[in-house]
Amino acid sequence: MASADEIQLVLNRIQNMPSNLKLVIGNGYSPLTKQQLIEHVKNNDEVGELIISAHMLYLRSFKEKNRFG
């Protein structure tokens, strides 16, 4: 389960993306609009958890890269 800080961080990142953003998550999902991404993250549902997890993994990769050179 994502923390409130992680949710807010991901929401801020998504809100700063282009308005015409579309994202497909895995098989069986249709493209999600920016607004749909925001709603899923706010609801912290299954899709929202995937979005949050992907963003946090991406951000943590910078921390690891800086730590190991």
PEPEMO-V223738 format. One record per residue. N is the residue number from 0. RES is the residue in one small letter. SS is DSSP state (H for helix, E for strand, C for the rest). PHI is phi in radians with two decimals (999 if undefined). NEAR is the number of other ideal C-beta (glycine too) atoms within 8 Angstrom. Layout:
n->{N & N}
res->{RES & RES}
ss->{SS & SS}
phi->{PHI & PHI}
near->{NEAR & NEAR}
This chain:
n->{0 & 1 & 2 & 3 & 4 & 5 & 6 & 7 & 8 & 9 & 10 & 11 & 12 & 13 & 14 & 15 & 16 & 17 & 18 & 19 & 20 & 21 & 22 & 23 & 24 & 25 & 26 & 27 & 28 & 29 & 30 & 31 & 32 & 33 & 34 & 35 & 36 & 37 & 38 & 39 & 40 & 41 & 42 & 43 & 44 & 45 & 46 & 47 & 48 & 49 & 50 & 51 & 52 & 53 & 54 & 55 & 56 & 57 & 58 & 59 & 60 & 61 & 62 & 63 & 64 & 65 & 66 & 67 & 68}
res->{m & a & s & a & d & e & i & q & l & v & l & n & r & i & q & n & m & p & s & n & l & k & l & v & i & g & n & g & y & s & p & l & t & k & q & q & l & i & e & h & v & k & n & n & d & e & v & g & e & l & i & i & s & a & h & m & l & y & l & r & s & f & k & e & k & n & r & f & g}
ss->{C & C & C & H & H & H & H & H & H & H & H & H & H & H & H & C & C & C & C & C & C & E & E & C & C & C & C & C & C & C & C & E & E & H & H & H & H & H & H & H & H & H & H & C & C & H & H & H & H & H & H & H & H & H & H & H & H & H & H & H & H & H & H & H & H & H & H & H & C}
phi->{999 & -1.35 & -1.37 & -1.06 & -1.16 & -1.12 & -1.05 & -1.12 & -1.06 & -1.16 & -1.04 & -1.08 & -1.12 & -1.15 & -1.11 & -1.57 & -1.50 & -1.01 & -1.17 & -1.59 & -1.04 & -2.37 & -2.42 & -1.91 & -2.00 & 1.18 & -1.36 & 1.57 & -1.87 & -1.47 & -1.00 & -1.78 & -1.40 & -0.99 & -1.13 & -1.15 & -1.04 & -1.05 & -1.11 & -1.11 & -1.17 & -1.08 & -1.34 & 0.92 & -1.49 & -1.03 & -1.19 & -1.04 & -1.09 & -1.10 & -1.11 & -1.08 & -1.05 & -1.11 & -1.12 & -1.20 & -1.07 & -1.06 & -1.16 & -1.16 & -1.10 & -1.19 & -1.09 & -1.13 & -1.08 & -1.16 & -1.26 & -1.83 & 1.56}
near->{4 & 11 & 6 & 5 & 6 & 10 & 13 & 8 & 11 & 14 & 11 & 8 & 9 & 13 & 7 & 5 & 7 & 5 & 4 & 5 & 10 & 8 & 8 & 8 & 8 & 6 & 3 & 3 & 9 & 4 & 7 & 12 & 8 & 12 & 6 & 8 & 13 & 11 & 8 & 12 & 14 & 9 & 7 & 10 & 7 & 5 & 10 & 13 & 11 & 10 & 15 & 14 & 9 & 8 & 11 & 12 & 8 & 8 & 9 & 8 & 8 & 8 & 8 & 8 & 8 & 7 & 6 & 5 & 4}
